[in-house]
Amino acid sequence: MILAKNISHTQMAQVLYNGVPAGLLEKKGKKYYFTYLPEYIKDGGRPVSITMPLRKESYQSKMLFPAFANLLSEGVNKKMQCRLLKIDENDYFGLLLATATEDTIGTITVKEINEVA
């Protein structure tokens, strides 16, 4: 189980399906949110997971959604990635942003969104 850590700021990422922007993944405090982009739904896009069918409402969870958690390495590979990238082993969102930008297994990639304050 991958639970969100208590972090007060929001982290955001764009989720792409075969390179097409499909939705927004956010980590706010102890919760994760995924929202499909309205134009992606309107254009007949495919769901990012069978467990997350297309809908206008956001999905919410206290753990990183399995569709995204399954993009992460495990075991020794995860330890090595975290050490090389200087990412806390429990920062699953940070690891996802650092490792799922291209060449993932499957159709999903994730790009960090840096909001200007």
C-alpha angles and dihedrals in degrees: 000000000000110000125189115250119232101266118154098211128074123246118197137191137180113234117214127197110205088339094308117118105250107165152325125271116200137182113203115175107305097346138081123211131191122190127180115228111251092231091051090055092044092051091054098253121178123252116261087228138007086238090058108050119188113282139144095237121084122252113232131197142161088224133050107273112259091236087066101030088058089063090066127093120243138211119356093358091055092048091051093047092049092049094047094044094040092234124146110252089233094052096095094164091052091048090049091052091049099046110026100062095102142352095035124158104263133003102306126097129170128214122191117241113215109199118207110235 
